[in-house]
């Protein structure tokens, strides 16, 4: 699905790739911290799916609807949303280190990749826990977060 804004990207100036994540999910916030540690070029910016940026800018079909919603991580880049396994693989492709090797997972059919993704996403709170409020970045990381 494409989403555009007046500037053609839907993103604020200087933001090329936006990772939207479930800010209450321990697995999701750990994933954001993992991405930050392996994104030396600062390619990615971040926003919580529960935050004000998502509430103002996300089309309804991309908003987090419930704790069971499998869309726990989205990537908005080049005017397009990537969800489920495609979001995870697109992010991995751009990380420093050996993570682009996950490109091999594109060989699996999307229905298989997404079934695994949805299964983990459905159980993320039970297995990894949840926070009562969204994770807050440190002051030095704050510039990479939209809300």
CNS distance restraints for C-alpha pairs under 8 A (distance, minus, plus):
assign (resid   1 and name CA) (resid  80 and name CA) 6.15 0.50 0.50
assign (resid   1 and name CA) (resid  81 and name CA) 6.02 0.50 0.50
assign (resid   2 and name CA) (resid  79 and name CA) 5.92 0.50 0.50
assign (resid   2 and name CA) (resid  80 and name CA) 4.54 0.50 0.50
assign (resid   2 and name CA) (resid  81 and name CA) 6.32 0.50 0.50
assign (resid   3 and name CA) (resid   9 and name CA) 7.67 0.50 0.50
assign (resid   3 and name CA) (resid  10 and name CA) 6.71 0.50 0.50
assign (resid   3 and name CA) (resid  59 and name CA) 7.97 0.50 0.50
assign (resid   3 and name CA) (resid  79 and name CA) 5.67 0.50 0.50
assign (resid   3 and name CA) (resid  80 and name CA) 5.90 0.50 0.50
assign (resid   3 and name CA) (resid  81 and name CA) 7.14 0.50 0.50
assign (resid   4 and name CA) (resid   8 and name CA) 5.27 0.50 0.50
assign (resid   4 and name CA) (resid   9 and name CA) 5.35 0.50 0.50
assign (resid   4 and name CA) (resid  10 and name CA) 4.79 0.50 0.50
assign (resid   4 and name CA) (resid  79 and name CA) 5.69 0.50 0.50
assign (resid   4 and name CA) (resid  80 and name CA) 7.98 0.50 0.50
assign (resid   5 and name CA) (resid   9 and name CA) 5.84 0.50 0.50
assign (resid   5 and name CA) (resid  10 and name CA) 4.19 0.50 0.50
assign (resid   5 and name CA) (resid  11 and name CA) 7.56 0.50 0.50
assign (resid   6 and name CA) (resid  10 and name CA) 7.08 0.50 0.50
assign (resid   7 and name CA) (resid  11 and name CA) 7.89 0.50 0.50
assign (resid   8 and name CA) (resid  79 and name CA) 6.82 0.50 0.50
assign (resid   9 and name CA) (resid  77 and name CA) 7.69 0.50 0.50
assign (resid   9 and name CA) (resid  78 and name CA) 6.18 0.50 0.50
assign (resid   9 and name CA) (resid  79 and name CA) 4.69 0.50 0.50
assign (resid  10 and name CA) (resid  79 and name CA) 6.54 0.50 0.50
assign (resid  11 and name CA) (resid  15 and name CA) 6.02 0.50 0.50
assign (resid  11 and name CA) (resid  16 and name CA) 7.22 0.50 0.50
assign (resid  11 and name CA) (resid  18 and name CA) 7.85 0.50 0.50
assign (resid  15 and name CA) (resid  44 and name CA) 7.59 0.50 0.50
assign (resid  15 and name CA) (resid  45 and name CA) 6.56 0.50 0.50
assign (resid  16 and name CA) (resid  43 and name CA) 6.92 0.50 0.50
assign (resid  16 and name CA) (resid  44 and name CA) 7.15 0.50 0.50
assign (resid  16 and name CA) (resid  45 and name CA) 7.85 0.50 0.50
assign (resid  16 and name CA) (resid  77 and name CA) 6.17 0.50 0.50
assign (resid  16 and name CA) (resid  78 and name CA) 7.10 0.50 0.50
assign (resid  17 and name CA) (resid  43 and name CA) 6.45 0.50 0.50
assign (resid  17 and name CA) (resid  44 and name CA) 5.05 0.50 0.50
assign (resid  17 and name CA) (resid  45 and name CA) 6.15 0.50 0.50
assign (resid  17 and name CA) (resid  75 and name CA) 6.95 0.50 0.50
assign (resid  17 and name CA) (resid  76 and name CA) 5.85 0.50 0.50
assign (resid  17 and name CA) (resid  77 and name CA) 4.60 0.50 0.50
assign (resid  17 and name CA) (resid  78 and name CA) 7.45 0.50 0.50
assign (resid  18 and name CA) (resid  44 and name CA) 5.75 0.50 0.50
assign (resid  18 and name CA) (resid  45 and name CA) 4.82 0.50 0.50
assign (resid  18 and name CA) (resid  46 and name CA) 5.37 0.50 0.50
assign (resid  18 and name CA) (resid  47 and name CA) 7.21 0.50 0.50
assign (resid  18 and name CA) (resid  75 and name CA) 5.67 0.50 0.50
assign (resid  18 and name CA) (resid  76 and name CA) 5.10 0.50 0.50
assign (resid  18 and name CA) (resid  77 and name CA) 6.43 0.50 0.50
assign (resid  19 and name CA) (resid  44 and name CA) 6.71 0.50 0.50
assign (resid  19 and name CA) (resid  45 and name CA) 6.16 0.50 0.50
assign (resid  19 and name CA) (resid  46 and name CA) 4.78 0.50 0.50
assign (resid  19 and name CA) (resid  47 and name CA) 6.44 0.50 0.50
assign (resid  19 and name CA) (resid  73 and name CA) 6.88 0.50 0.50
assign (resid  19 and name CA) (resid  74 and name CA) 5.73 0.50 0.50
assign (resid  19 and name CA) (resid  75 and name CA) 4.64 0.50 0.50
assign (resid  19 and name CA) (resid  76 and name CA) 6.51 0.50 0.50
assign (resid  20 and name CA) (resid  46 and name CA) 5.82 0.50 0.50
assign (resid  20 and name CA) (resid  47 and name CA) 4.93 0.50 0.50
assign (resid  20 and name CA) (resid  48 and name CA) 5.47 0.50 0.50
assign (resid  20 and name CA) (resid  49 and name CA) 5.71 0.50 0.50
assign (resid  20 and name CA) (resid  54 and name CA) 7.92 0.50 0.50
assign (resid  20 and name CA) (resid  72 and name CA) 7.93 0.50 0.50
assign (resid  20 and name CA) (resid  73 and name CA) 5.58 0.50 0.50
assign (resid  20 and name CA) (resid  74 and name CA) 5.00 0.50 0.50
assign (resid  20 and name CA) (resid  75 and name CA) 6.24 0.50 0.50
assign (resid  20 and name CA) (resid  76 and name CA) 7.77 0.50 0.50
assign (resid  21 and name CA) (resid  28 and name CA) 6.15 0.50 0.50
assign (resid  21 and name CA) (resid  29 and name CA) 7.42 0.50 0.50
assign (resid  21 and name CA) (resid  32 and name CA) 7.86 0.50 0.50
assign (resid  21 and name CA) (resid  46 and name CA) 7.62 0.50 0.50
assign (resid  21 and name CA) (resid  47 and name CA) 6.57 0.50 0.50
assign (resid  21 and name CA) (resid  48 and name CA) 5.02 0.50 0.50
assign (resid  21 and name CA) (resid  49 and name CA) 5.40 0.50 0.50
assign (resid  21 and name CA) (resid  72 and name CA) 5.58 0.50 0.50
assign (resid  21 and name CA) (resid  73 and name CA) 4.47 0.50 0.50
assign (resid  21 and name CA) (resid  74 and name CA) 6.48 0.50 0.50
assign (resid  22 and name CA) (resid  28 and name CA) 5.98 0.50 0.50
assign (resid  22 and name CA) (resid  29 and name CA) 7.41 0.50 0.50
assign (resid  22 and name CA) (resid  48 and name CA) 5.77 0.50 0.50
assign (resid  22 and name CA) (resid  49 and name CA) 5.33 0.50 0.50
assign (resid  22 and name CA) (resid  50 and name CA) 6.85 0.50 0.50
assign (resid  22 and name CA) (resid  64 and name CA) 7.70 0.50 0.50
assign (resid  22 and name CA) (resid  72 and name CA) 5.23 0.50 0.50
assign (resid  22 and name CA) (resid  73 and name CA) 6.66 0.50 0.50
assign (resid  23 and name CA) (resid  28 and name CA) 6.92 0.50 0.50
assign (resid  23 and name CA) (resid  29 and name CA) 6.25 0.50 0.50
assign (resid  23 and name CA) (resid  48 and name CA) 5.08 0.50 0.50
assign (resid  23 and name CA) (resid  49 and name CA) 6.64 0.50 0.50
assign (resid  23 and name CA) (resid  50 and name CA) 6.61 0.50 0.50
assign (resid  23 and name CA) (resid 131 and name CA) 7.99 0.50 0.50
assign (resid  23 and name CA) (resid 133 and name CA) 7.41 0.50 0.50
assign (resid  23 and name CA) (resid 134 and name CA) 4.47 0.50 0.50
assign (resid  23 and name CA) (resid 135 and name CA) 5.81 0.50 0.50
assign (resid  24 and name CA) (resid  28 and name CA) 7.89 0.50 0.50
assign (resid  24 and name CA) (resid  29 and name CA) 7.66 0.50 0.50
assign (resid  24 and name CA) (resid 130 and name CA) 5.33 0.50 0.50
assign (resid  24 and name CA) (resid 131 and name CA) 4.79 0.50 0.50
assign (resid  24 and name CA) (resid 132 and name CA) 6.50 0.50 0.50
assign (resid  24 and name CA) (resid 133 and name CA) 5.89 0.50 0.50
assign (resid  24 and name CA) (resid 134 and name CA) 5.01 0.50 0.50
assign (resid  24 and name CA) (resid 135 and name CA) 6.90 0.50 0.50
assign (resid  25 and name CA) (resid  29 and name CA) 6.25 0.50 0.50
assign (resid  25 and name CA) (resid 124 and name CA) 7.08 0.50 0.50
assign (resid  25 and name CA) (resid 125 and name CA) 6.33 0.50 0.50
assign (resid  25 and name CA) (resid 128 and name CA) 7.58 0.50 0.50
assign (resid  25 and name CA) (resid 129 and name CA) 6.63 0.50 0.50
assign (resid  25 and name CA) (resid 130 and name CA) 4.69 0.50 0.50
assign (resid  25 and name CA) (resid 131 and name CA) 6.40 0.50 0.50
assign (resid  26 and name CA) (resid  30 and name CA) 6.00 0.50 0.50
assign (resid  26 and name CA) (resid 124 and name CA) 7.96 0.50 0.50
assign (resid  26 and name CA) (resid 125 and name CA) 7.47 0.50 0.50
assign (resid  26 and name CA) (resid 128 and name CA) 5.79 0.50 0.50
assign (resid  26 and name CA) (resid 129 and name CA) 5.71 0.50 0.50
assign (resid  26 and name CA) (resid 130 and name CA) 5.30 0.50 0.50
assign (resid  26 and name CA) (resid 131 and name CA) 6.78 0.50 0.50
assign (resid  27 and name CA) (resid  31 and name CA) 6.09 0.50 0.50
assign (resid  27 and name CA) (resid 124 and name CA) 6.64 0.50 0.50
assign (resid  27 and name CA) (resid 128 and name CA) 5.84 0.50 0.50
assign (resid  27 and name CA) (resid 129 and name CA) 7.73 0.50 0.50
assign (resid  28 and name CA) (resid  32 and name CA) 6.33 0.50 0.50
assign (resid  28 and name CA) (resid  72 and name CA) 7.15 0.50 0.50
assign (resid  28 and name CA) (resid  73 and name CA) 7.20 0.50 0.50
assign (resid  29 and name CA) (resid  33 and name CA) 6.30 0.50 0.50
assign (resid  29 and name CA) (resid 135 and name CA) 6.85 0.50 0.50
assign (resid  30 and name CA) (resid  34 and name CA) 6.10 0.50 0.50
assign (resid  31 and name CA) (resid  35 and name CA) 6.16 0.50 0.50
assign (resid  32 and name CA) (resid  36 and name CA) 6.19 0.50 0.50
assign (resid  32 and name CA) (resid  46 and name CA) 7.94 0.50 0.50
assign (resid  33 and name CA) (resid  37 and name CA) 6.26 0.50 0.50
assign (resid  34 and name CA) (resid  38 and name CA) 6.49 0.50 0.50
assign (resid  35 and name CA) (resid  39 and name CA) 5.90 0.50 0.50
assign (resid  35 and name CA) (resid  91 and name CA) 7.97 0.50 0.50
assign (resid  35 and name CA) (resid  95 and name CA) 7.11 0.50 0.50
assign (resid  36 and name CA) (resid  40 and name CA) 7.53 0.50 0.50
assign (resid  36 and name CA) (resid  42 and name CA) 7.58 0.50 0.50
assign (resid  36 and name CA) (resid  44 and name CA) 7.85 0.50 0.50
assign (resid  38 and name CA) (resid  95 and name CA) 5.55 0.50 0.50
assign (resid  38 and name CA) (resid  96 and name CA) 5.25 0.50 0.50
assign (resid  38 and name CA) (resid  97 and name CA) 7.24 0.50 0.50
assign (resid  39 and name CA) (resid  43 and name CA) 6.56 0.50 0.50
assign (resid  39 and name CA) (resid  44 and name CA) 7.27 0.50 0.50
assign (resid  39 and name CA) (resid  94 and name CA) 7.81 0.50 0.50
assign (resid  39 and name CA) (resid  95 and name CA) 5.41 0.50 0.50
assign (resid  39 and name CA) (resid  96 and name CA) 5.99 0.50 0.50
assign (resid  40 and name CA) (resid  96 and name CA) 6.96 0.50 0.50
assign (resid  42 and name CA) (resid 144 and name CA) 7.97 0.50 0.50
assign (resid  44 and name CA) (resid 144 and name CA) 7.39 0.50 0.50
assign (resid  45 and name CA) (resid 144 and name CA) 4.72 0.50 0.50
assign (resid  45 and name CA) (resid 145 and name CA) 5.68 0.50 0.50
assign (resid  45 and name CA) (resid 146 and name CA) 7.31 0.50 0.50
assign (resid  46 and name CA) (resid 144 and name CA) 6.16 0.50 0.50
assign (resid  46 and name CA) (resid 145 and name CA) 4.69 0.50 0.50
assign (resid  46 and name CA) (resid 146 and name CA) 6.25 0.50 0.50
assign (resid  47 and name CA) (resid  51 and name CA) 6.81 0.50 0.50
assign (resid  47 and name CA) (resid  53 and name CA) 6.88 0.50 0.50
assign (resid  47 and name CA) (resid  54 and name CA) 7.15 0.50 0.50
assign (resid  47 and name CA) (resid 145 and name CA) 5.64 0.50 0.50
assign (resid  47 and name CA) (resid 146 and name CA) 5.37 0.50 0.50
assign (resid  47 and name CA) (resid 147 and name CA) 5.96 0.50 0.50
assign (resid  48 and name CA) (resid  53 and name CA) 7.87 0.50 0.50
assign (resid  48 and name CA) (resid  54 and name CA) 6.96 0.50 0.50
assign (resid  48 and name CA) (resid 134 and name CA) 7.48 0.50 0.50
assign (resid  48 and name CA) (resid 147 and name CA) 7.33 0.50 0.50
assign (resid  49 and name CA) (resid  54 and name CA) 5.47 0.50 0.50
assign (resid  49 and name CA) (resid  55 and name CA) 7.69 0.50 0.50
assign (resid  49 and name CA) (resid  63 and name CA) 6.64 0.50 0.50
assign (resid  49 and name CA) (resid  64 and name CA) 6.20 0.50 0.50
assign (resid  49 and name CA) (resid  72 and name CA) 8.00 0.50 0.50
assign (resid  50 and name CA) (resid  54 and name CA) 6.69 0.50 0.50
assign (resid  50 and name CA) (resid  55 and name CA) 7.18 0.50 0.50
assign (resid  50 and name CA) (resid  64 and name CA) 7.34 0.50 0.50
assign (resid  50 and name CA) (resid 134 and name CA) 7.79 0.50 0.50
assign (resid  51 and name CA) (resid  55 and name CA) 6.37 0.50 0.50
assign (resid  51 and name CA) (resid 147 and name CA) 6.26 0.50 0.50
assign (resid  52 and name CA) (resid  56 and name CA) 6.14 0.50 0.50
assign (resid  52 and name CA) (resid 147 and name CA) 6.36 0.50 0.50
assign (resid  53 and name CA) (resid  57 and name CA) 5.93 0.50 0.50
assign (resid  53 and name CA) (resid  58 and name CA) 7.78 0.50 0.50
assign (resid  53 and name CA) (resid 146 and name CA) 6.59 0.50 0.50
assign (resid  53 and name CA) (resid 147 and name CA) 6.14 0.50 0.50
assign (resid  54 and name CA) (resid  58 and name CA) 5.05 0.50 0.50
assign (resid  54 and name CA) (resid  63 and name CA) 7.25 0.50 0.50
assign (resid  55 and name CA) (resid  63 and name CA) 7.71 0.50 0.50
assign (resid  58 and name CA) (resid  62 and name CA) 6.16 0.50 0.50
assign (resid  58 and name CA) (resid  63 and name CA) 6.32 0.50 0.50
assign (resid  59 and name CA) (resid  63 and name CA) 6.86 0.50 0.50
assign (resid  62 and name CA) (resid  71 and name CA) 7.51 0.50 0.50
assign (resid  64 and name CA) (resid  69 and name CA) 6.30 0.50 0.50
assign (resid  64 and name CA) (resid  71 and name CA) 6.74 0.50 0.50
assign (resid  64 and name CA) (resid  72 and name CA) 7.27 0.50 0.50
assign (resid  65 and name CA) (resid  69 and name CA) 6.03 0.50 0.50
assign (resid  67 and name CA) (resid 122 and name CA) 7.82 0.50 0.50
assign (resid  67 and name CA) (resid 125 and name CA) 7.89 0.50 0.50
assign (resid  68 and name CA) (resid 121 and name CA) 7.40 0.50 0.50
assign (resid  68 and name CA) (resid 122 and name CA) 5.16 0.50 0.50
assign (resid  68 and name CA) (resid 123 and name CA) 7.81 0.50 0.50
assign (resid  69 and name CA) (resid 121 and name CA) 7.39 0.50 0.50
assign (resid  69 and name CA) (resid 122 and name CA) 6.84 0.50 0.50
assign (resid  70 and name CA) (resid  84 and name CA) 7.33 0.50 0.50
assign (resid  70 and name CA) (resid 117 and name CA) 7.61 0.50 0.50
assign (resid  70 and name CA) (resid 118 and name CA) 5.17 0.50 0.50
assign (resid  70 and name CA) (resid 121 and name CA) 4.98 0.50 0.50
assign (resid  70 and name CA) (resid 122 and name CA) 5.93 0.50 0.50
assign (resid  71 and name CA) (resid  83 and name CA) 6.52 0.50 0.50
assign (resid  71 and name CA) (resid  84 and name CA) 6.14 0.50 0.50
assign (resid  71 and name CA) (resid 118 and name CA) 8.00 0.50 0.50
assign (resid  71 and name CA) (resid 121 and name CA) 7.58 0.50 0.50
assign (resid  72 and name CA) (resid  84 and name CA) 7.79 0.50 0.50
assign (resid  72 and name CA) (resid 121 and name CA) 6.64 0.50 0.50
assign (resid  73 and name CA) (resid  83 and name CA) 6.72 0.50 0.50
assign (resid  73 and name CA) (resid  84 and name CA) 6.89 0.50 0.50
assign (resid  73 and name CA) (resid  87 and name CA) 6.98 0.50 0.50
assign (resid  73 and name CA) (resid  88 and name CA) 7.63 0.50 0.50
assign (resid  74 and name CA) (resid  81 and name CA) 6.74 0.50 0.50
assign (resid  74 and name CA) (resid  82 and name CA) 5.79 0.50 0.50
assign (resid  74 and name CA) (resid  83 and name CA) 4.86 0.50 0.50
assign (resid  74 and name CA) (resid  84 and name CA) 7.10 0.50 0.50
assign (resid  74 and name CA) (resid  87 and name CA) 5.70 0.50 0.50
assign (resid  75 and name CA) (resid  81 and name CA) 5.64 0.50 0.50
assign (resid  75 and name CA) (resid  82 and name CA) 5.02 0.50 0.50
assign (resid  75 and name CA) (resid  83 and name CA) 6.53 0.50 0.50
assign (resid  75 and name CA) (resid  87 and name CA) 5.30 0.50 0.50
assign (resid  75 and name CA) (resid  90 and name CA) 7.90 0.50 0.50
assign (resid  75 and name CA) (resid  91 and name CA) 7.55 0.50 0.50
assign (resid  76 and name CA) (resid  80 and name CA) 5.52 0.50 0.50
assign (resid  76 and name CA) (resid  81 and name CA) 4.48 0.50 0.50
assign (resid  76 and name CA) (resid  82 and name CA) 6.31 0.50 0.50
assign (resid  77 and name CA) (resid  81 and name CA) 6.59 0.50 0.50
assign (resid  77 and name CA) (resid  82 and name CA) 7.91 0.50 0.50
assign (resid  82 and name CA) (resid  86 and name CA) 5.67 0.50 0.50
assign (resid  82 and name CA) (resid  87 and name CA) 4.65 0.50 0.50
assign (resid  82 and name CA) (resid  90 and name CA) 7.83 0.50 0.50
assign (resid  83 and name CA) (resid  87 and name CA) 4.71 0.50 0.50
assign (resid  83 and name CA) (resid  88 and name CA) 7.75 0.50 0.50
assign (resid  84 and name CA) (resid  88 and name CA) 6.78 0.50 0.50
assign (resid  84 and name CA) (resid 114 and name CA) 5.91 0.50 0.50
assign (resid  84 and name CA) (resid 117 and name CA) 6.12 0.50 0.50
assign (resid  84 and name CA) (resid 118 and name CA) 7.26 0.50 0.50
assign (resid  85 and name CA) (resid  89 and name CA) 6.08 0.50 0.50
assign (resid  85 and name CA) (resid 110 and name CA) 7.66 0.50 0.50
assign (resid  85 and name CA) (resid 113 and name CA) 5.81 0.50 0.50
assign (resid  85 and name CA) (resid 114 and name CA) 5.38 0.50 0.50
assign (resid  85 and name CA) (resid 117 and name CA) 5.91 0.50 0.50
assign (resid  86 and name CA) (resid  90 and name CA) 5.96 0.50 0.50
assign (resid  87 and name CA) (resid  91 and name CA) 6.15 0.50 0.50
assign (resid  88 and name CA) (resid  92 and name CA) 6.16 0.50 0.50
assign (resid  89 and name CA) (resid  93 and name CA) 6.04 0.50 0.50
assign (resid  89 and name CA) (resid 102 and name CA) 6.57 0.50 0.50
assign (resid  89 and name CA) (resid 103 and name CA) 6.63 0.50 0.50
assign (resid  89 and name CA) (resid 105 and name CA) 7.68 0.50 0.50
assign (resid  89 and name CA) (resid 106 and name CA) 7.75 0.50 0.50
assign (resid  90 and name CA) (resid  94 and name CA) 6.75 0.50 0.50
assign (resid  91 and name CA) (resid  95 and name CA) 6.63 0.50 0.50
assign (resid  92 and name CA) (resid  99 and name CA) 5.28 0.50 0.50
assign (resid  92 and name CA) (resid 100 and name CA) 5.51 0.50 0.50
assign (resid  92 and name CA) (resid 102 and name CA) 6.63 0.50 0.50
assign (resid  92 and name CA) (resid 103 and name CA) 7.92 0.50 0.50
assign (resid  93 and name CA) (resid  99 and name CA) 6.33 0.50 0.50
assign (resid  93 and name CA) (resid 100 and name CA) 4.02 0.50 0.50
assign (resid  93 and name CA) (resid 101 and name CA) 7.37 0.50 0.50
assign (resid  93 and name CA) (resid 102 and name CA) 6.93 0.50 0.50
assign (resid  93 and name CA) (resid 103 and name CA) 6.44 0.50 0.50
assign (resid  94 and name CA) (resid  99 and name CA) 7.87 0.50 0.50
assign (resid  94 and name CA) (resid 100 and name CA) 6.53 0.50 0.50
assign (resid  95 and name CA) (resid  99 and name CA) 6.03 0.50 0.50
assign (resid  95 and name CA) (resid 100 and name CA) 6.64 0.50 0.50
assign (resid  96 and name CA) (resid 100 and name CA) 7.78 0.50 0.50
assign (resid 102 and name CA) (resid 106 and name CA) 7.80 0.50 0.50
assign (resid 103 and name CA) (resid 107 and name CA) 7.92 0.50 0.50
assign (resid 105 and name CA) (resid 113 and name CA) 7.85 0.50 0.50
assign (resid 106 and name CA) (resid 110 and name CA) 7.68 0.50 0.50
assign (resid 108 and name CA) (resid 112 and name CA) 6.63 0.50 0.50
assign (resid 108 and name CA) (resid 113 and name CA) 6.55 0.50 0.50
assign (resid 109 and name CA) (resid 113 and name CA) 6.49 0.50 0.50
assign (resid 110 and name CA) (resid 114 and name CA) 5.80 0.50 0.50
assign (resid 111 and name CA) (resid 115 and name CA) 5.91 0.50 0.50
assign (resid 112 and name CA) (resid 116 and name CA) 6.43 0.50 0.50
assign (resid 113 and name CA) (resid 117 and name CA) 6.24 0.50 0.50
assign (resid 114 and name CA) (resid 118 and name CA) 5.91 0.50 0.50
assign (resid 115 and name CA) (resid 119 and name CA) 6.10 0.50 0.50
assign (resid 116 and name CA) (resid 120 and name CA) 6.35 0.50 0.50
assign (resid 117 and name CA) (resid 121 and name CA) 6.05 0.50 0.50
assign (resid 118 and name CA) (resid 122 and name CA) 5.90 0.50 0.50
assign (resid 119 and name CA) (resid 123 and name CA) 6.56 0.50 0.50
assign (resid 120 and name CA) (resid 124 and name CA) 5.84 0.50 0.50
assign (resid 123 and name CA) (resid 127 and name CA) 6.07 0.50 0.50
assign (resid 124 and name CA) (resid 128 and name CA) 5.62 0.50 0.50
assign (resid 124 and name CA) (resid 129 and name CA) 6.98 0.50 0.50
assign (resid 125 and name CA) (resid 129 and name CA) 4.43 0.50 0.50
assign (resid 125 and name CA) (resid 130 and name CA) 5.47 0.50 0.50
assign (resid 131 and name CA) (resid 135 and name CA) 7.60 0.50 0.50
assign (resid 137 and name CA) (resid 141 and name CA) 5.83 0.50 0.50
assign (resid 137 and name CA) (resid 142 and name CA) 5.77 0.50 0.50
assign (resid 137 and name CA) (resid 145 and name CA) 7.84 0.50 0.50
assign (resid 138 and name CA) (resid 142 and name CA) 6.16 0.50 0.50
assign (resid 141 and name CA) (resid 145 and name CA) 7.33 0.50 0.50
